[in-house]
Amino acid sequence: MVESSDPGNFTLNNFLYFIMIKGLPDPQKDFSNWYMQVVTRAGLADYGPVKGTMVIKPYGFQLWENIKNIFDHMIKESGHTNAYFPLLIPKSFLAKEAEHVEGFAKECAVVTHTRLKADKQKGIIVDPESRLEEEVIIRPTSETVIWSMYKKWIQSYRDLPILINQWANVVRWEMRTRLFLRTTEFLWQEGHTAHATEEEAQKETLDILELYRQLTEDYLAIPVFTGLKTESEKFAGADRTYCIEAMMGDKRALQAGTSHNLGQNFAKAFSVKFQTEDNKEEFVWATSWGISTRLVGAVILAHGDNKGLRIPPRIAPIQLVIIPIVKKQDQISNIKEYLEPITKGLEKTEVRYHIDWTDSSPGFKFNEWEMKGVPLRLEVGPRDILEGTTVLVRRDTGEKISYSKETVIDNIPILLHDLQQQLYDQALTFRNDNTHTANSYDEFKQIITKGGFVRCGWDGLQKTETVIKDETKATIRCIPFDEQPKDLICVYSGNPAKHEVIFAKAY
């Protein structure tokens, strides 16, 4: 590409990139393509060399790290500690919990050999003499390996509770993949706790669900419904699964986090018992819970627009980008001098900022940082220096606001706070406007076809749930905690409703 020494010139490279950005698909017409192009053009991720794998690029990883660090602090404040367990699990471990292995069997990656060797005709081959006596599974989740260790660690009530979390990668061999939303390998946290009583385990399950709600609503600015999964939708091996469900920009549901009461299922499978205070022997009660890099996808899908990302300030890798408006090289030193007290003030506020001193044109920079979803943009040029002003531009609304050099620092945190709230309010309004009630199956199907959530009565029968899923592709996302089934009838069968549920098509 032809580069220019004049930062004000719109180079060929800039022009091509400008065209690329302006060519984003309309999310109202092609949401799926829009999503994939935002992910790649914003520099969040790319596909890896193995089908379905994902390379998380630095900007995307910073976003994930911010989410990770927030939740890591939350769970440590609540008494949990981090540990790490092996990636490889003996196949026999999975076989110990029948429901669990059935739920994951089709997604498991299996290691059968330990080495490769050179072959003169075929090049590199698997050494047939290195076959393992017992195959090992690359973890799809870690319940089995962790409970094999808990058996060693737990003998008495004094050893309980165990409140452990790990940040790790897992592999699930998905048939259909999409960056961040569903990939063969992904990053996540998985908590695994052990308790002396059923009541303690249930409290842990719901306490974690509440932390997930706080993380998603207070930091990601995405409103969620909280509730119970049906028997057919619960985690394999759990007694009960609870979830947070969010609405994305295409009116589909996204399961943003799950918390499972495992009862005594894994304790019984691995014979994990403890001696109670009154010298009785009892199986341990357990929970597990997790969120993943799927949350990055949720942020894109919930807040993005036709310019790209809109990242909530509390999780944004860069909260403020400073764009010097430079037309001539000799203006750079004046702008740097003008910005110095502003940047020193920003450092005191702990605002995460970046100054774009690249030689691209201002228009190019505006488009690039809008694509990346940076919440605020500060523009400073020769005219601003003469007038003692700056210009702040909001990513969410595009509003331009002029502040004096002396007052801009105090206003940036205020604007960031307002922008965070506005993104949440917009997402909440969108969800509420697209959450409907249905009193008949015909009405239900009409709503599902158009997209959105449907709150309605359900008779509690799995066959009803299955028929609706088969005919409409909609699933019960949860039985919400605020359900009001009284006087409701099942939207399909017409029988008295056992529950009020939320249906939607989902990712």
C-alpha atoms as one frame of an Amber mdcrd trajectory, in Angstrom:
protein
   0.000   0.000   0.000   1.042   3.578  -0.646   1.687   5.408   2.608   1.911
   9.170   2.999   4.087  11.164   5.362   1.279  13.674   5.639  -1.075  12.497
   8.427  -3.877  14.490   6.913  -3.797  12.637   3.601  -6.417   9.975   3.012
  -4.117   7.200   1.783  -5.133   4.287  -0.392  -4.871   2.024   2.657  -7.205
   4.298   4.592  -9.629   4.469   1.706  -9.899   0.711   1.403 -10.388   0.320
   5.110 -13.000   3.087   5.104 -14.920   1.286   2.401 -14.676  -1.957   4.338
 -16.093  -0.411   7.495 -18.867   1.364   5.646 -19.720  -1.925   4.007 -20.935
  -3.622   7.175 -24.079  -5.649   6.484 -27.304  -4.177   7.771 -27.966  -6.014
  11.084 -31.699  -5.686  10.438 -31.373  -7.697   7.214 -28.436 -10.067   7.785
 -27.725 -10.287  11.490 -25.565 -13.386  11.304 -23.222 -11.972   8.671 -23.158
  -8.629  10.476 -22.062 -10.384  13.667 -19.237 -12.323  12.046 -17.914  -9.249
  10.261 -17.981  -7.170  13.432 -16.012  -9.865  15.285 -13.302  -9.980  12.639
 -13.180  -6.313  11.620 -13.069  -5.087  15.211 -10.063  -7.310  15.781 -11.682
  -9.539  18.404 -11.052 -13.027  17.013 -10.419 -15.214  14.000 -10.887 -18.873
  13.163  -8.022 -21.227  14.025  -6.518 -23.847  11.694  -8.604 -26.696  13.180
 -12.282 -26.530  12.230 -14.301 -24.751  14.877 -11.367 -23.423  16.898 -10.902
 -19.761  17.706  -7.933 -17.417  17.948  -8.773 -14.634  20.387  -6.855 -11.561
  19.288  -5.380  -9.077  21.802  -8.342  -6.664  21.776 -10.848  -9.495  22.218
  -8.727 -11.062  24.939  -8.534  -7.750  26.815 -12.333  -7.641  26.782 -12.527
 -11.210  28.085  -9.873 -10.476  30.732 -11.866  -7.511  32.018 -14.972  -9.695
  32.394 -12.865 -12.470  33.919 -11.186 -10.176  36.436 -14.481  -8.686  37.582
 -16.026 -12.074  38.261 -12.817 -13.441  39.757 -12.961 -10.640  42.318 -16.627
 -11.391  43.006 -16.092 -15.048  43.803 -12.978 -14.432  45.880 -14.943 -11.888
  47.910 -17.531 -14.621  48.535 -14.947 -17.061  49.883 -13.980 -19.066  46.783
 -10.416 -19.861  45.750  -8.881 -20.751  42.404  -7.162 -24.022  41.529  -6.287
 -25.965  38.412  -7.142 -29.523  37.367  -5.842 -31.664  34.480  -6.940 -31.229
  30.895  -6.912 -35.005  30.324  -9.477 -37.267  31.966  -9.424 -41.104  31.998
 -12.320 -42.447  29.956 -13.360 -44.647  32.892 -14.062 -41.526  34.982 -16.761
 -40.366  32.587 -18.385 -43.780  32.656 -18.986 -43.508  36.401 -21.818 -41.008
  36.062 -24.150 -42.408  33.403 -26.348 -39.334  32.838 -23.289 -37.088  32.644
 -21.449 -39.189  30.064 -24.583 -39.539  27.968 -24.935 -35.764  27.852 -21.385
 -35.184  26.613 -20.488 -38.384  24.742 -21.086 -36.981  21.244 -18.893 -33.937
  21.905 -15.855 -35.612  23.477 -12.424 -35.459  21.877 -10.491 -38.683  22.563
  -6.712 -39.167  22.822  -5.702 -42.671  21.742  -1.926 -42.458  21.171   1.009
 -40.743  22.823   3.347 -39.911  19.949   4.036 -39.484  16.244   6.862 -40.856
  14.155   8.464 -40.212  10.777   7.525 -42.441   7.868   9.495 -42.363   4.623
   6.433 -42.760   2.418   3.671 -41.023   4.406   5.688 -38.400   6.269   4.493
 -38.015   9.862   2.192 -40.774  11.144   0.722 -41.828  14.459   3.011 -44.412
  16.013   0.837 -47.551  16.254   2.999 -48.844  19.097   2.103 -45.833  21.280
  -1.554 -46.694  21.702  -2.801 -46.012  25.226  -4.119 -48.880  27.334  -6.975
 -46.586  28.325  -8.052 -43.683  26.133  -8.188 -40.266  27.747 -10.754 -37.528
  27.146  -9.919 -33.865  26.638 -12.168 -32.284  29.241 -15.590 -31.137  28.052
 -16.114 -30.113  31.707 -14.269 -31.119  34.867 -16.773 -32.672  37.296 -15.356
 -36.177  37.001 -11.671 -35.368  37.463 -12.404 -32.941  40.283 -14.575 -35.412
  42.177 -11.854 -38.046  41.855  -9.670 -35.609  43.811 -12.390 -34.645  46.296
 -12.540 -38.322  47.238  -8.946 -37.954  48.474  -9.498 -34.626  50.195 -12.779
 -35.176  52.035 -13.112 -37.445  55.073 -14.839 -35.336  57.707 -17.345 -32.510
  58.043 -14.300 -30.439  59.047 -13.090 -30.689  55.426 -16.256 -28.989  54.177
 -17.216 -26.824  52.455 -14.775 -26.861  49.544 -15.282 -23.758  47.396 -13.023
 -24.087  44.355 -13.080 -22.425  40.955 -10.817 -22.853  37.972 -10.232 -20.725
  34.888  -9.527 -23.107  32.047 -10.157 -24.218  28.492 -12.489 -27.032  27.496
 -13.115 -28.907  24.265 -16.537 -29.863  22.925 -16.573 -31.101  19.341 -19.434
 -28.942  18.084 -20.972 -29.585  14.678 -21.875 -25.951  14.009 -19.565 -23.261
  15.310 -19.600 -19.469  15.513 -16.866 -17.303  17.035 -17.373 -16.757  20.766
 -20.876 -18.234  20.752 -20.060 -21.876  20.062 -16.535 -23.098  19.332 -14.755
 -26.432  19.583 -12.442 -25.040  22.246 -13.382 -22.144  24.513 -12.296 -20.424
  27.708 -14.423 -20.389  30.824 -14.592 -20.592  34.573 -16.062 -23.606  36.282
 -16.792 -23.625  39.968 -17.015 -26.929  41.825 -18.102 -26.925  45.440 -18.702
 -29.616  48.067 -21.045 -29.234  51.044 -22.224 -31.069  54.134 -25.940 -30.438
  53.582 -28.448 -30.134  50.775 -29.435 -26.697  52.070 -25.861 -25.416  51.802
 -25.558 -26.707  48.239 -28.834 -25.110  47.197 -27.842 -21.774  48.743 -24.497
 -21.903  46.910 -26.265 -22.634  43.606 -28.556 -19.627  43.922 -25.895 -17.306
  45.363 -23.707 -17.919  42.312 -26.648 -17.368  39.987 -27.145 -13.990  41.635
 -23.478 -13.125  41.036 -23.951 -14.038  37.374 -26.960 -11.741  37.227 -24.973
  -8.899  38.769 -22.058  -9.437  36.391 -24.278  -9.468  33.315 -26.570  -6.599
  34.239 -24.228  -4.286  36.185 -21.116  -4.705  34.038 -22.151  -6.070  30.624
 -25.304  -3.887  30.660 -27.440  -6.829  29.513 -30.739  -7.497  31.344 -31.473
 -11.147  32.070 -34.250 -13.406  33.233 -33.274 -15.773  36.035 -34.939 -19.095
  36.565 -34.954 -22.879  36.532 -34.265 -25.086  33.531 -36.723 -27.848  32.697
 -35.716 -31.483  33.165 -34.960 -31.870  29.463 -32.808 -28.723  29.375 -30.852
 -29.183  32.611 -27.140 -30.006  32.820 -26.316 -33.691  32.397 -25.808 -35.104
  35.881 -27.517 -32.292  37.800 -30.559 -32.426  40.048 -31.461 -28.863  39.074
 -30.007 -26.292  36.698 -30.580 -22.554  37.046 -29.726 -20.026  34.362 -29.613
 -16.427  33.241 -31.224 -15.813  29.855 -30.618 -12.706  27.752 -32.215 -11.355
  24.593 -29.896 -10.552  21.716 -30.353  -7.941  19.000 -32.063 -10.396  16.653
 -34.613 -11.272  19.378 -33.052 -14.682  20.028 -32.182 -15.922  23.486 -28.667
 -16.517  24.736 -27.958 -18.630  27.804 -25.360 -16.417  29.470 -24.575 -18.502
  32.561 -25.675 -21.626  34.430 -25.508 -22.820  38.010 -26.181 -26.473  38.861
 -27.246 -28.218  42.038 -25.634 -31.615  41.496 -27.225 -33.190  44.569 -25.204
 -36.259  45.591 -24.893 -37.664  42.065 -21.145 -37.198  41.611 -20.412 -37.989
  45.247 -22.164 -41.327  44.811 -20.458 -41.990  41.468 -17.023 -41.454  43.049
 -17.962 -42.674  46.541 -17.170 -39.372  48.233 -18.425 -39.652  51.808 -17.744
 -37.727  54.982 -18.198 -38.332  58.694 -20.838 -36.027  60.158 -20.616 -34.308
  63.546 -22.688 -37.113  65.073 -20.344 -39.757  63.608 -22.586 -40.843  60.762
 -21.368 -41.393  57.217 -23.043 -39.435  54.418 -22.444 -38.599  50.776 -21.307
 -35.068  49.998 -23.598 -32.514  48.347 -22.272 -30.665  45.316 -22.642 -27.750
  42.898 -20.999 -26.644  39.684 -21.386 -23.413  37.727 -19.870 -21.659  34.744
 -19.651 -18.729  32.354 -17.479 -18.550  29.256 -16.109 -16.454  26.405 -19.685
 -16.648  25.105 -20.206 -13.468  27.145 -18.028 -11.578  24.667 -20.437 -12.671
  21.953 -23.344 -11.555  24.127 -21.924  -8.022  24.370 -21.640  -7.821  20.584
 -25.093  -9.239  19.921 -26.855  -7.151  22.559 -25.267  -3.743  21.959 -23.744
  -3.626  18.464 -25.095  -1.384  15.729 -24.478  -0.612  12.043 -21.110   0.960
  12.916 -19.812  -2.054  14.836 -19.357  -2.644  18.549 -20.725  -0.624  21.430
 -18.885  -1.773  24.544 -20.181  -0.884  28.017 -17.583   1.347  29.712 -17.163
  -0.866  32.796 -15.709  -3.701  30.680 -14.212  -1.727  27.772 -10.482  -2.338
  27.145 -10.288   1.341  26.143 -12.880   3.687  27.637 -11.663   6.839  25.920
  -9.713   7.262  22.698  -8.026  10.586  22.049  -7.827  11.622  18.399  -5.411
  14.454  17.626  -6.685  16.386  14.598  -3.391  16.974  12.798  -3.195  18.582
   9.375   0.477  19.483   9.415   3.451  17.841  11.108   4.446  21.037  12.932
   1.092  20.929  14.805   1.948  17.706  16.640   4.141  19.270  19.338   1.486
  21.897  20.168  -1.212  19.232  20.493   1.016  17.048  22.677   1.684  19.988
  24.973  -2.038  20.802  25.090  -2.956  17.198  25.923  -0.366  16.727  28.679
  -2.444  18.112  31.602  -5.501  16.244  30.258  -3.723  12.871  30.222  -2.275
  13.500  33.685  -5.793  14.201  34.908  -7.081  11.026  33.245  -4.475   8.942
  35.033  -5.777  10.189  38.375  -9.324   9.138  37.438  -8.108   5.668  36.353
  -9.934   6.058  33.032  -8.519   3.590  30.493  -7.453   5.780  27.568  -5.448
   5.548  24.367  -4.000   8.299  22.153  -4.048   7.475  18.457  -0.902   9.053
  17.019  -0.959   6.957  13.857  -0.670   8.835  10.573  -4.142   7.829   9.391
  -6.718  10.493   8.621  -9.167  11.622  11.339 -12.072  10.100   9.399 -10.331
   6.763   9.217  -9.597   6.859  12.955 -13.188   7.787  13.812 -14.497   4.783
  11.878 -11.892   2.410  13.279 -12.582   3.259  16.918 -16.325   3.291  16.374
 -15.980  -0.209  14.960 -14.080  -1.238  18.093 -16.845   0.188  20.270 -14.775
   2.563  22.408 -17.370   4.420  24.542 -15.957   7.956  24.258 -13.834   9.820
  21.720 -11.973  13.038  22.538 -10.997  15.224  19.615  -8.347  17.940  19.853
  -7.156  20.072  16.941  -5.566  23.488  16.285  -8.915  25.279  16.642  -9.492
  23.648  20.048  -6.077  24.818  21.207  -6.902  28.406  20.201 -10.281  28.258
  21.971  -9.123  26.220  24.998 -11.692  23.492  24.310 -12.061  19.789  23.532
 -14.803  17.785  21.851 -16.180  14.563  23.355 -18.178  12.193  21.155 -20.407
   9.451  22.600 -20.267   6.085  20.835 -23.802   5.147  21.843 -25.601   8.202
  20.442 -22.969   9.967  18.322 -23.608  13.158  20.325 -20.769  15.715  20.242
 -20.214  17.799  23.378 -17.734  20.655  23.748 -15.930  21.128  27.075 -13.241
  23.519  28.187  -9.777  22.109  28.776 -10.292  22.654  32.509 -13.664  20.874
  32.834 -13.344  17.932  30.449 -11.628  15.629  32.984 -14.442  15.953  35.515
 -17.070  15.220  32.878 -15.534  12.075  31.366 -16.405   9.755  34.313 -19.908
  11.255  34.397 -20.415  10.540  30.717 -19.024   7.012  31.053 -21.444   6.295
  33.905 -24.364   7.677  31.892 -23.331   5.731  28.805 -23.192   2.490  30.813
 -26.707   3.102  32.120 -28.058   4.101  28.720 -26.820   0.889  27.105 -28.552
  -1.123  29.825 -31.758   0.898  29.511 -31.791   0.478  25.729 -31.293  -3.285
  26.037 -34.009  -3.505  28.696 -36.471  -1.529  26.591 -35.698  -3.732  23.592
 -36.247  -6.895  25.635 -39.467  -5.632  27.191 -40.827  -4.504  23.819 -40.141
  -7.963  22.405 -41.392 -10.064  25.313 -44.988 -11.109  24.746 -47.697 -13.239
  26.269 -49.621 -15.831  24.311 -52.949 -17.434  25.158 -53.207 -19.799  22.190
 -50.834 -21.912  20.147 -51.599 -19.949  16.984 -50.694 -16.719  18.768 -47.569
 -18.390  20.140 -46.395 -19.467  16.671 -47.001 -16.010  15.203 -44.829 -14.385
  17.874 -42.046 -16.970  17.574 -41.971 -16.539  13.806 -41.426 -12.784  14.210
 -38.894 -13.296  17.001 -38.847 -12.518  20.705 -39.647 -14.086  24.061 -43.024
 -15.618  24.835 -44.259 -15.895  28.422 -47.019 -18.452  28.604 -48.492 -21.368
  30.486 -47.018 -24.880  30.221 -48.626 -28.052  31.499 -45.309 -29.412  32.756
 -45.251 -32.377  30.354 -42.040 -33.126  28.464 -44.024 -34.333  25.453 -45.630
 -30.885  25.179 -42.214 -29.241  25.396 -40.864 -31.596  22.712 -43.727 -31.034
  20.268 -43.403 -27.260  20.533 -39.648 -27.493  19.979 -40.039 -29.775  16.965
 -42.725 -27.591  15.360 -41.359 -24.105  16.096 -37.639 -24.549  17.022 -38.439
 -22.642  20.223 -37.332 -24.028  23.592 -38.228 -23.279  27.176 -35.426 -20.954
  28.212 -36.377 -21.061  31.876 -39.130 -21.224  34.442 -38.658 -17.666  35.762
 -38.469 -17.046  39.476 -41.267 -14.502  39.150 -43.615 -16.968  37.417 -47.347
 -16.599  38.025 -48.956 -19.811  36.767 -52.220 -19.331  38.638 -55.218 -19.298
  36.274 -52.970 -19.881  33.238 -53.614 -22.620  30.699 -50.987 -24.445  28.682
 -50.437 -22.633  25.413 -50.336 -25.945  23.546 -52.594 -28.445  25.299 -55.126
 -26.058  26.822 -54.815 -27.891  30.144 -54.191 -26.037  33.418 -50.648 -24.717
  33.517 -48.164 -26.144  36.003 -45.691 -23.339  35.276 -45.390 -20.011  33.552
 -42.356 -20.321  31.269 -40.343 -18.282  28.791 -40.003 -19.699  25.276 -37.667
 -18.417  22.570 -35.490 -19.486  19.696 -31.939 -19.529  21.009 -28.270 -19.597
  20.110
